[in-house]
C-alpha cells in the first residue's frame, strides 16, 4: 500500500470498533462510559441501512448477565419499558411425555432474561452512543488494517486512516477485520433454516418461553409485550422453503397446529423472514492489537437464544481487561490484555448451549434432579460464577 495516496490520519483514539450493529454499539457504549476515546465505524449510514432493509422482525433474548452489562453503561433504562421478561422456560422433546420446566423463583427473584425487538434495541443503542462525548460514530468502508508495536490503524477505502491502540472486529460472521488480521475460521452449514415472525394470540403467554424440539428442528416461542410472541421455527431447509412460499393463511394454519396447546388462536403480524443456519468459530479471537467479539468470533445455532449473550460476554470481559490495563498504566491493546481476553472467552464460548445440553442429559433426569435443574437455570441467566455444576453430574447419553 502506497502511503502517499492516503489522507492525513485522524487523531489517535484508544479503540476503533469496526461494526455498528448491536455488538459494536454495545461495546462502544460500554467503553465510552468507562472513559475510553472510541470510534465506532459503520459501513453505511443508519438512514441508508433503514432504507435498504425491510423491517427486522427478529428479537433478541437478553440474559440476566447481559442486562447487568447494559446497566453499567445506563442502557437498560432505555430498553426495559419495551422489553418482556422471561419468568419461566418450558422445554419439550417431540411427542415425548418428558419435559423440563425452569422457574425463575427457584434461583432468585430476577427473570431469566428479557425479550426485546431488534429495531427497538438498535435505536436505543444508537441514541445512547450519540450522547457520549467519548464516542465518535463514523461511516466508511474498511480497506485493511495495519499493526505494529506502537499502534494499530484501520485504513478506509477513501484513504482515511484511523489510528488506535486496539482494533475490535464487531462486524459479524463475514468479518472484514478477521480476514484482514489473517485469522482463520472453521464451520459448517446445518442444513436448516429458521423462519422468524411475530404473532398475536388469544391465550396469555404468562411470560413463558417455550422450546419444542421437533424432527426438523426446534420451534421457539418467545414472549413479547402486548400479547405477542416471537416465533423462531427451525426446519430442514427444503421444508422451510416450502413454508416461506405458503400464503399467510396456510402458514398461519400450519403454525397454529404447533402452538395451539399453549397460545390458542394466533394471528400473523407482519411478514416472515428466513435465515439459513450455520456454525462458525474463529481459530483465534485475537491478533496483534486486534480482538474479535460477537459473531465475528463465533456464530452458533440459535438454540436457547444464547448467541448474542455469548457476544455480550465478550464485551464484558474485553472491557474489564482494557480497564484493568488502563488503571495499571498499561497499553489497552497490548499482548497481555489480548491473551487474558482470549483465554477467558475461548473457554466460556466453548460450552454446550443450555437447552441442547439438558436434552442430551435427558429431560426427565434433569427435571427430577433439583440441583442439576438449578445449575441449568443459572446457566440460562448467564450467571456463570454461581453456576457450579452439582458434584454428581450424570453422564450424557451417547
C-alpha positions as CSV (number, residue, x, y, z in Angstrom):
1,X,0.0,0.0,0.0
2,X,1.5,3.4,-1.0
3,X,1.4,5.7,2.0
4,X,1.5,8.9,-0.2
5,X,-2.0,8.1,-1.6
6,X,-3.5,8.1,1.9
7,X,-5.2,11.1,3.6
8,X,-3.9,12.6,6.8
9,X,-4.6,10.3,9.8
10,X,-7.4,11.2,12.1
11,X,-6.4,11.9,15.7
12,X,-5.5,8.7,17.5
13,X,-8.1,7.2,19.9
14,X,-7.9,4.4,22.4
15,X,-10.1,1.9,20.4
16,X,-11.6,1.6,17.0
17,X,-14.7,-0.7,16.7
18,X,-15.5,-1.9,13.2
19,X,-19.2,-2.7,13.1
20,X,-22.2,-0.6,14.0
21,X,-24.6,-3.4,14.8
22,X,-25.9,-4.3,18.4
23,X,-22.5,-5.8,19.4
24,X,-20.5,-2.9,18.1
25,X,-22.8,-0.2,19.6
26,X,-23.0,-2.0,22.9
27,X,-19.2,-2.2,23.1
28,X,-18.9,1.5,22.2
29,X,-21.4,2.4,24.9
30,X,-19.6,0.3,27.5
31,X,-16.1,1.7,26.5
32,X,-17.4,5.2,26.2
33,X,-19.0,5.1,29.6
34,X,-15.7,3.8,31.0
35,X,-13.9,6.9,29.6
36,X,-12.1,5.4,26.6
37,X,-11.9,7.5,23.4
38,X,-13.7,5.3,20.9
39,X,-14.6,5.4,17.2
40,X,-17.4,3.1,16.0
41,X,-17.1,2.6,12.3
42,X,-20.2,1.6,10.2
43,X,-20.1,0.8,6.5
44,X,-23.4,2.5,5.8
45,X,-25.1,5.5,7.5
46,X,-28.1,4.5,9.6
47,X,-30.6,6.2,7.2
48,X,-29.3,4.1,4.3
49,X,-29.5,0.9,6.4
50,X,-33.1,1.6,7.2
51,X,-33.9,2.4,3.6
52,X,-32.3,-0.7,2.1
53,X,-33.5,-3.2,4.7
54,X,-37.0,-4.4,5.4
55,X,-38.4,-4.3,8.9
56,X,-36.4,-6.6,11.2
57,X,-38.9,-8.8,12.8
58,X,-36.3,-10.6,14.9
59,X,-36.0,-10.3,18.6
60,X,-33.0,-10.6,21.0
61,X,-33.1,-12.6,24.1
62,X,-31.1,-10.8,26.8
63,X,-29.9,-12.9,29.7
64,X,-29.7,-11.6,33.2
65,X,-25.9,-11.3,32.9
66,X,-26.4,-9.3,29.7
67,X,-28.8,-6.9,31.4
68,X,-26.1,-6.3,34.1
69,X,-23.7,-5.2,31.3
70,X,-26.3,-2.9,29.8
71,X,-26.9,-1.4,33.3
72,X,-23.3,-0.5,33.7
73,X,-23.5,1.9,30.7
74,X,-27.0,3.2,31.6
75,X,-28.6,1.5,28.6
76,X,-31.1,-0.8,30.3
77,X,-33.5,2.1,31.4
78,X,-33.9,3.0,27.7
79,X,-34.9,-0.6,26.9
80,X,-36.8,-2.0,29.9
81,X,-40.2,-0.4,29.2
82,X,-40.3,-2.1,25.7
83,X,-38.9,-5.4,26.8
84,X,-40.8,-8.5,28.1
85,X,-39.4,-10.6,31.0
86,X,-39.0,-14.4,30.7
87,X,-40.1,-15.8,34.0
88,X,-40.3,-19.5,33.1
89,X,-38.9,-21.8,30.4
90,X,-40.6,-24.9,29.2
91,X,-38.7,-27.5,27.1
92,X,-40.4,-30.3,25.3
93,X,-38.9,-33.0,23.1
94,X,-41.2,-34.1,20.2
95,X,-44.1,-36.2,21.5
96,X,-42.1,-37.5,24.5
97,X,-44.0,-37.4,27.8
98,X,-40.9,-36.0,29.5
99,X,-40.4,-32.2,29.7
100,X,-38.3,-29.7,31.5
101,X,-39.6,-26.7,33.4
102,X,-37.4,-23.9,34.7
103,X,-39.0,-21.5,37.2
104,X,-37.1,-18.3,38.0
105,X,-38.2,-18.3,41.7
106,X,-36.1,-21.4,42.2
107,X,-32.9,-19.4,41.8
108,X,-33.9,-15.9,42.8
109,X,-36.3,-13.1,42.1
110,X,-34.9,-11.9,38.8
111,X,-36.3,-13.1,35.4
112,X,-34.2,-15.5,33.4
113,X,-33.9,-12.8,30.8
114,X,-35.9,-10.3,28.6
115,X,-37.1,-10.3,25.0
116,X,-36.6,-7.0,23.1
117,X,-37.3,-6.3,19.5
118,X,-34.2,-5.7,17.4
119,X,-35.3,-2.5,15.9
120,X,-36.1,-1.0,19.4
121,X,-32.8,-2.3,20.7
122,X,-30.8,-0.8,17.9
123,X,-32.4,2.6,18.2
124,X,-31.8,2.7,21.9
125,X,-28.2,1.8,21.5
126,X,-27.6,4.5,18.9
127,X,-29.3,7.1,21.0
128,X,-27.1,6.2,24.0
129,X,-23.9,6.2,22.0
130,X,-24.6,9.5,20.3
131,X,-25.0,11.1,23.8
132,X,-21.4,10.1,24.8
133,X,-18.7,12.7,24.2
134,X,-16.0,9.9,24.3
135,X,-17.5,8.1,21.3
136,X,-17.5,9.1,17.6
137,X,-19.6,7.3,15.1
138,X,-18.2,7.3,11.5
139,X,-19.2,5.9,8.2
140,X,-16.8,4.3,5.8
141,X,-15.7,1.0,4.2
142,X,-12.6,-0.6,5.6
143,X,-9.8,-1.4,3.1
144,X,-7.4,-3.0,5.5
145,X,-5.7,-2.9,8.9
146,X,-2.1,-2.3,10.0
147,X,-0.5,-3.0,13.3
148,X,3.0,-2.6,14.8
149,X,4.5,-2.4,18.3
150,X,3.2,1.1,18.9
151,X,-0.3,1.2,17.4
152,X,-2.9,-0.2,15.1
153,X,-4.5,1.5,12.1
154,X,-7.8,1.0,10.2
155,X,-7.3,2.1,6.6
156,X,-10.5,3.1,4.8
157,X,-11.2,2.9,1.1
158,X,-11.4,6.7,0.8
159,X,-7.9,7.0,2.2
160,X,-8.6,8.0,5.7
161,X,-6.6,6.3,8.5
162,X,-7.9,5.6,12.0
163,X,-5.1,5.1,14.4
164,X,-5.7,3.4,17.8
165,X,-4.2,1.3,20.5
166,X,-6.7,-1.5,19.7
167,X,-9.0,-2.5,16.8
168,X,-12.1,-4.6,17.6
169,X,-13.9,-6.5,15.0
170,X,-17.6,-6.5,15.8
171,X,-18.6,-6.8,12.1
172,X,-20.4,-10.1,12.0
173,X,-19.8,-13.6,10.6
174,X,-18.3,-12.3,7.4
175,X,-15.9,-10.1,9.4
176,X,-13.6,-8.0,7.3
177,X,-11.4,-7.4,10.4
178,X,-11.0,-11.2,11.0
179,X,-10.0,-11.7,7.3
180,X,-7.6,-8.7,7.3
181,X,-6.0,-9.9,10.5
182,X,-5.4,-13.3,8.9
183,X,-7.4,-15.2,11.5
184,X,-8.8,-18.5,10.0
185,X,-12.4,-19.6,10.8
186,X,-14.0,-23.0,10.6
187,X,-17.6,-24.1,10.5
188,X,-20.4,-25.8,8.5
189,X,-23.9,-25.3,7.4
190,X,-26.6,-27.1,9.5
191,X,-28.9,-27.8,6.5
192,X,-31.6,-26.0,8.5
193,X,-33.3,-22.6,8.1
194,X,-35.1,-20.6,10.8
195,X,-38.3,-18.8,9.9
196,X,-38.9,-15.8,12.1
197,X,-42.1,-13.9,12.6
198,X,-44.3,-12.3,15.2
199,X,-47.8,-13.4,16.2
200,X,-50.6,-12.2,18.3
201,X,-52.5,-14.9,20.3
202,X,-55.7,-15.4,22.3
203,X,-54.1,-17.0,25.4
204,X,-51.6,-15.2,27.6
205,X,-48.0,-16.4,27.3
206,X,-47.6,-15.8,31.0
207,X,-44.0,-14.8,30.4
208,X,-43.1,-18.4,29.5
209,X,-40.5,-19.1,26.8
210,X,-41.1,-22.5,25.1
211,X,-38.5,-24.5,23.2
212,X,-40.2,-27.5,21.5
213,X,-37.8,-29.9,19.8
214,X,-39.4,-31.3,16.6
215,X,-37.9,-33.7,13.9
216,X,-36.9,-30.9,11.6
217,X,-35.6,-28.6,14.3
218,X,-36.7,-26.6,17.4
219,X,-39.7,-24.3,17.5
220,X,-39.3,-21.5,19.9
221,X,-41.9,-19.1,21.1
222,X,-40.6,-16.1,23.0
223,X,-42.9,-13.8,25.0
224,X,-43.2,-10.2,23.9
225,X,-45.2,-7.2,25.1
226,X,-48.8,-6.5,24.1
227,X,-50.0,-10.2,24.0
228,X,-47.5,-11.1,21.3
229,X,-44.8,-13.7,20.8
230,X,-41.8,-14.0,18.6
231,X,-41.6,-17.3,16.6
232,X,-38.4,-18.9,15.6
233,X,-39.4,-22.0,13.7
234,X,-36.4,-24.1,12.5
235,X,-36.8,-26.7,9.8
236,X,-34.8,-28.6,7.3
237,X,-34.0,-26.1,4.5
238,X,-36.3,-27.7,1.9
239,X,-39.2,-27.8,4.3
240,X,-38.5,-24.2,5.4
241,X,-38.6,-23.0,1.8
242,X,-42.0,-24.6,1.3
243,X,-43.2,-22.9,4.5
244,X,-42.0,-19.5,3.3
245,X,-43.7,-19.9,-0.1
246,X,-47.1,-20.6,1.6
247,X,-49.7,-17.9,1.7
248,X,-50.1,-16.2,5.1
249,X,-53.3,-18.1,5.7
250,X,-51.7,-21.5,5.1
251,X,-48.6,-20.7,7.1
252,X,-50.7,-19.5,10.0
253,X,-52.7,-22.7,9.9
254,X,-49.5,-24.8,9.9
255,X,-48.1,-22.8,12.8
256,X,-51.4,-22.9,14.6
257,X,-51.2,-26.7,14.9
258,X,-47.8,-26.4,16.6
259,X,-48.7,-23.8,19.2
260,X,-52.4,-24.4,19.9
261,X,-51.9,-26.1,23.3
262,X,-50.3,-23.1,24.9
263,X,-51.2,-20.0,22.9
264,X,-54.6,-20.6,21.5
265,X,-55.8,-18.9,18.3
266,X,-53.0,-17.0,16.6
267,X,-52.7,-14.2,14.1
268,X,-49.7,-13.4,12.0
269,X,-48.3,-9.9,12.4
270,X,-46.2,-8.6,9.5
271,X,-44.0,-10.6,7.2
272,X,-41.9,-13.8,7.6
273,X,-38.1,-13.9,7.2
274,X,-35.9,-16.9,6.6
275,X,-32.3,-17.3,7.9
276,X,-30.1,-20.2,6.9
277,X,-28.2,-21.6,9.9
278,X,-24.6,-22.4,10.2
279,X,-21.8,-22.6,12.7
280,X,-18.6,-20.6,12.5
281,X,-15.8,-20.2,15.0
282,X,-12.6,-18.2,14.7
283,X,-9.5,-20.3,15.4
284,X,-8.2,-17.3,17.5
285,X,-10.1,-14.3,19.0
286,X,-7.0,-12.0,18.8
287,X,-4.2,-10.9,16.6
288,X,-1.6,-8.2,17.1
289,X,-3.7,-5.2,18.5
290,X,-6.9,-6.9,17.2
291,X,-9.7,-8.5,19.1
292,X,-12.9,-10.1,17.8
293,X,-16.3,-10.1,19.6
294,X,-19.7,-11.5,18.9
295,X,-20.4,-13.2,15.6
296,X,-17.0,-12.1,14.2
297,X,-15.6,-14.6,16.7
298,X,-18.3,-17.2,17.0
299,X,-21.7,-17.9,15.3
300,X,-23.7,-20.7,16.8
301,X,-27.1,-22.5,16.3
302,X,-29.8,-20.3,17.9
303,X,-30.9,-23.0,20.5
304,X,-31.8,-21.2,23.7
305,X,-31.1,-17.8,22.1
306,X,-27.6,-17.8,23.6
307,X,-25.7,-16.4,20.6
308,X,-26.0,-12.7,21.3
309,X,-25.4,-13.3,25.0
310,X,-22.1,-15.0,24.3
311,X,-21.1,-11.9,22.4
312,X,-22.2,-9.8,25.4
313,X,-19.9,-11.9,27.5
314,X,-17.1,-11.0,25.1
315,X,-18.0,-7.3,25.5
316,X,-18.0,-7.5,29.3
317,X,-14.6,-9.3,29.5
318,X,-12.9,-7.1,26.9
319,X,-14.0,-4.0,28.8
320,X,-12.8,-5.5,32.1
321,X,-9.4,-6.3,30.6
322,X,-8.7,-2.9,28.9
323,X,-9.9,-1.1,32.0
324,X,-7.6,-3.1,34.2
325,X,-4.7,-2.3,31.9
326,X,-5.5,1.4,31.9
327,X,-5.6,1.5,35.7
328,X,-2.2,0.0,35.8
329,X,-0.9,2.4,33.2
330,X,-0.5,-0.4,30.6
331,X,-1.3,-0.4,26.9
332,X,-5.0,-1.4,26.4
333,X,-4.1,-3.0,23.1
334,X,-1.1,-4.8,24.5
335,X,-0.4,-8.6,24.1
336,X,-1.1,-9.3,27.8
337,X,-4.6,-7.8,27.6
338,X,-5.4,-9.7,24.5
339,X,-4.1,-13.0,25.9
340,X,-6.3,-12.6,29.0
341,X,-9.3,-11.8,26.9
342,X,-8.9,-14.8,24.6
343,X,-8.2,-17.2,27.5
344,X,-11.4,-16.2,29.3
345,X,-13.7,-16.1,26.3
346,X,-12.5,-19.2,24.4
347,X,-13.4,-21.4,27.4
348,X,-16.8,-19.8,28.0
349,X,-17.9,-19.8,24.4
350,X,-16.9,-23.5,24.0
351,X,-19.7,-24.6,26.4
352,X,-22.6,-26.6,25.1
353,X,-25.7,-24.4,24.8
354,X,-28.0,-24.8,27.7
355,X,-31.1,-26.4,26.2
356,X,-29.3,-28.9,24.0
357,X,-27.2,-29.9,27.0
358,X,-30.3,-30.5,29.1
359,X,-31.8,-32.5,26.2
360,X,-28.7,-34.7,26.0
361,X,-28.8,-35.5,29.7
362,X,-32.4,-36.4,29.3
363,X,-35.3,-34.1,30.1
364,X,-36.8,-36.5,32.6
365,X,-33.5,-36.8,34.5
366,X,-32.9,-33.1,34.7
367,X,-36.5,-32.4,35.8
368,X,-36.2,-34.8,38.7
369,X,-32.9,-33.6,40.0
370,X,-33.3,-30.1,41.6
371,X,-29.5,-29.4,41.9
372,X,-29.0,-30.2,38.2
373,X,-32.0,-28.2,37.2
374,X,-30.8,-25.2,39.2
375,X,-27.4,-25.5,37.5
376,X,-29.1,-25.2,34.1
377,X,-31.3,-22.4,35.3
378,X,-28.3,-20.3,36.4
379,X,-26.7,-21.0,33.1
380,X,-29.8,-19.7,31.4
381,X,-29.4,-16.5,33.3
382,X,-25.8,-16.2,32.3
383,X,-24.7,-16.3,35.9
384,X,-21.7,-18.5,35.4
385,X,-19.8,-17.5,38.5
386,X,-22.6,-19.1,40.6
387,X,-23.4,-21.8,38.2
388,X,-21.2,-24.5,39.5
389,X,-22.4,-28.0,38.4
390,X,-23.5,-30.4,41.1
391,X,-21.0,-32.9,42.3
392,X,-22.9,-35.8,40.9
393,X,-23.4,-34.7,37.2
394,X,-25.0,-37.6,35.2
395,X,-23.2,-38.7,32.1
396,X,-24.7,-37.6,28.8
397,X,-26.4,-40.2,26.6
398,X,-24.2,-41.3,23.7
